[in-house]
Amino acid sequence: MSDEDCIRKEWNVAAESWVDFVRKGKDYYREGLNNPAAFELIGDVTGLTVLDLACGEGYNTRILARKSAKVTGIDFSEKMIEFAKQEEEKEKLGICYKVMNAVDLREFSNNHFDLATCFMSLQDVQDFEKAISEVAKVLKYGGRFVFSIPHPCTEMIRLQKPEGEKISAIERYFRTTQYTIEWNMERLTRPFKTTSFHRTLTEYFDALHKSMLVVTRLVEPRPTRKALQKYPGLQDVLEIPQSVVIESVKTGTRCSFSSFRQP
């Protein structure tokens, strides 16, 4: 079995527990930190054609659709898409869900989507450079790719620190690696494991650059006072970033900062 098949199997096994975790508001990093920052950056999507990559059971895909976007959600996990389609049958938001790998988007026409999103999932894609390249193909010129990932500077030490211990330093940032996440919080109906990949910001930015996607904004989310009151666990990320949201735009050329200098 290939690494990709193993990762897909992990998410198929996790699907039922994940659905409960997300849909019942137990994912407080999503609710109180990452989603508010990501959707503020994304802005108005009324009438836009949107591709949501690695959409899982469709939680954020549905948010985009409720904001009047025409959305297609894809995920390589058959079980996740099954759950997403079941919810679409109930709410009927007009979302098209497909079992599809983010590294192969040939089913879509080039220059088709106004916006592509990937919420806290690109770190789980083994061939992330290929996925970014495929996104660039299906985006219209001027279209945006907005994605969030665990903050590479704190990602590994957050996973490795003993419970209750504060983060004090960056460790092994430049060591690109594959690692296992143990999802064993009490608020899960059943624990599970998934595989992710730690990469540097340089690696992500280089992949965007190669695909002629120019970074236009970067946000490091912080919890608001209101979010902290509702989700006290977010106190852990008040001063140390948990994630980063990146916006890039499809251009016709590989741009450098010199392109924006005044003559």
C-alpha positions in Angstrom: 0.0 0.0 0.0 1.4 3.4 -1.0 1.8 6.2 1.5 -1.0 8.1 -0.1 -3.3 5.0 0.3 -2.3 4.7 3.9 -3.2 8.4 4.5 -6.5 8.0 2.8 -7.3 5.0 4.9 -6.5 7.0 8.1 -9.0 9.6 7.2 -11.7 7.1 6.2 -11.2 5.5 9.6 -11.3 8.9 11.3 -14.4 10.2 9.4 -17.2 9.3 11.8 -15.3 10.7 14.9 -14.2 13.8 12.8 -17.8 14.6 11.8 -18.9 14.6 15.4 -15.9 16.7 16.4 -16.5 19.4 13.8 -20.2 19.5 13.5 -20.8 19.8 17.3 -18.4 22.7 17.7 -15.7 20.8 19.5 -12.9 22.0 17.2 -12.3 25.3 19.0 -9.2 26.1 17.0 -11.4 26.2 13.9 -14.3 28.0 15.5 -12.4 30.6 17.6 -9.2 31.1 15.7 -8.7 29.8 12.1 -12.1 30.2 10.5 -12.6 33.8 11.6 -9.2 34.9 10.2 -9.5 32.9 7.0 -13.0 34.1 6.1 -12.2 37.7 6.9 -9.2 37.4 4.5 -11.4 35.7 1.9 -14.0 38.4 2.0 -17.1 38.6 -0.2 -17.6 35.4 -2.3 -21.0 36.3 -3.7 -21.4 34.7 -7.2 -17.8 33.3 -7.3 -17.0 29.8 -8.5 -15.0 28.3 -5.7 -13.0 25.0 -5.3 -12.6 23.8 -1.8 -9.7 21.4 -1.7 -9.4 18.6 0.9 -12.9 19.7 2.1 -13.4 16.8 4.5 -17.0 16.5 5.5 -17.8 19.9 4.1 -18.1 22.2 7.1 -16.2 25.1 5.6 -17.5 24.3 2.1 -21.0 24.9 3.4 -20.0 28.2 4.9 -18.8 29.3 1.5 -22.0 28.2 -0.2 -24.1 30.0 2.5 -22.2 33.1 1.5 -23.6 32.7 -2.0 -20.6 31.1 -3.8 -21.0 28.4 -6.3 -18.9 25.7 -4.6 -17.2 22.4 -5.6 -15.7 20.4 -2.7 -13.2 17.7 -3.2 -11.5 15.2 -0.9 -9.7 11.9 -1.5 -11.5 10.3 1.4 -14.6 8.4 0.2 -16.1 8.4 3.7 -15.6 12.1 4.1 -17.4 12.9 0.8 -20.1 10.4 1.7 -20.8 12.4 4.9 -20.6 15.7 3.0 -23.2 14.5 0.4 -25.5 13.4 3.2 -25.5 16.9 4.6 -26.0 18.4 1.2 -29.1 16.2 0.8 -30.5 17.8 4.0 -29.6 21.5 3.4 -29.4 21.6 -0.4 -26.9 24.4 -0.8 -26.0 23.4 -4.4 -22.6 22.1 -3.6 -21.0 19.6 -5.9 -18.9 17.1 -4.0 -16.4 14.8 -5.7 -14.0 12.1 -4.5 -10.8 13.5 -6.0 -7.2 13.9 -5.1 -5.9 17.5 -4.9 -2.8 16.5 -6.9 -4.9 15.6 -10.0 -7.5 18.2 -11.0 -7.6 17.3 -14.7 -11.4 16.8 -14.5 -11.8 20.6 -14.3 -11.1 23.0 -17.1 -8.1 25.3 -17.0 -8.8 28.9 -15.9 -12.2 27.9 -14.4 -12.4 29.0 -10.7 -12.4 32.4 -9.2 -11.2 31.2 -5.8 -9.6 28.0 -4.4 -9.4 27.3 -0.7 -7.7 24.7 1.5 -8.5 25.0 5.2 -5.8 23.4 7.5 -5.3 20.6 5.1 -2.4 21.3 2.7 0.0 20.0 5.3 -1.7 16.6 4.9 -1.0 16.4 1.2 2.2 14.5 0.5 2.9 16.0 -3.0 1.9 19.6 -2.0 3.9 21.1 -4.9 1.8 19.1 -7.4 -1.4 20.2 -5.6 -0.4 23.8 -5.8 0.5 23.4 -9.5 -2.9 21.9 -10.2 -4.7 24.7 -8.4 -2.8 27.2 -10.5 -4.1 25.5 -13.7 -7.7 25.6 -12.7 -7.7 29.2 -11.4 -8.6 32.1 -13.6 -6.0 34.8 -14.1 -6.4 37.1 -11.1 -8.1 34.2 -9.2 -7.0 33.6 -5.6 -5.7 30.6 -3.7 -6.3 31.0 0.0 -5.1 28.3 2.4 -4.3 27.9 6.1 -1.7 25.5 7.6 -0.3 24.9 11.0 2.3 27.6 11.6 5.6 25.9 10.5 7.6 27.8 13.2 5.7 26.2 16.1 4.1 23.2 14.5 6.5 20.5 15.7 7.2 21.7 19.2 3.4 22.1 19.8 3.0 18.4 19.0 5.9 17.3 21.0 5.6 19.3 24.2 4.4 17.6 27.3 0.9 18.6 28.4 0.9 21.7 30.4 4.4 22.7 29.4 4.8 26.1 27.7 6.5 26.5 24.3 9.9 28.1 24.9 11.8 27.8 21.6 11.7 26.8 18.0 13.1 23.4 17.4 14.1 21.6 14.2 12.3 24.1 11.9 14.4 23.3 8.9 14.0 19.6 9.1 11.3 18.7 6.6 9.6 15.6 7.9 6.5 13.4 7.9 4.9 12.8 11.3 1.9 11.2 12.9 -0.8 13.2 14.8 -2.4 11.4 17.7 -6.0 12.7 17.9 -6.8 11.6 21.5 -8.6 14.6 23.1 -11.4 13.8 25.5 -13.9 15.7 23.3 -13.5 13.1 20.5 -15.9 10.2 20.4 -13.1 7.9 19.3 -9.3 8.6 19.0 -7.6 8.2 15.7 -4.3 8.9 13.9 -3.4 10.9 10.8 -0.3 11.7 8.9 1.0 15.3 8.2 4.1 16.8 6.7 6.2 19.6 8.3 7.6 22.1 5.7 9.2 25.5 5.9 7.5 28.7 4.8 10.2 28.9 2.1 9.1 25.6 0.7 5.4 26.7 0.5 6.4 30.1 -1.0 8.7 28.5 -3.5 6.0 26.1 -4.7 3.6 29.1 -5.1 6.3 31.0 -7.0 6.9 28.1 -9.4 3.2 28.0 -10.2 3.0 31.8 -10.8 0.9 32.3 -7.7 2.0 35.6 -6.0 1.6 35.9 -2.3 -0.4 39.0 -1.5 -1.3 38.6 2.1 -0.3 36.6 5.2 -2.2 36.4 8.5 -1.2 34.8 11.8 -4.5 34.4 13.6 -4.9 35.4 17.2 -8.0 34.7 19.3 -10.2 37.6 20.2 -11.3 38.3 23.7 -14.8 36.9 22.9 -13.2 33.7 21.5 -11.1 33.3 24.6 -14.2 33.6 26.8 -16.0 31.0 24.8 -13.0 28.7 24.3 -10.6 29.0 27.2 -8.2 26.5 25.6 -7.2 29.2 23.1 -5.2 30.9 25.8 -2.4 28.6 24.7 -2.2 30.5 21.3 -2.7 34.1 22.5 1.1 34.8 22.2 2.4 31.9 20.2 0.9 31.4 16.6 -0.9 28.1 16.0 -1.5 28.7 12.3 -1.0 30.9 9.3 -3.4 31.9 6.5 -1.9 32.8 3.1 -3.5 34.5 0.1 -1.9 34.2 -3.4 -3.1 35.4 -6.8 -2.6 33.8 -10.2 -0.5 35.9 -12.5 0.9 35.4 -16.0 4.5 35.7 -14.8 6.7 34.9 -11.9 6.8 38.2 -10.0 9.5 39.5 -7.7 9.4 42.5 -5.4 11.3 44.4 -8.1 8.1 44.2 -10.3 6.3 46.5 -7.8 9.0 49.1 -7.5 8.3 52.6 -8.8 10.4 53.6 -11.9 
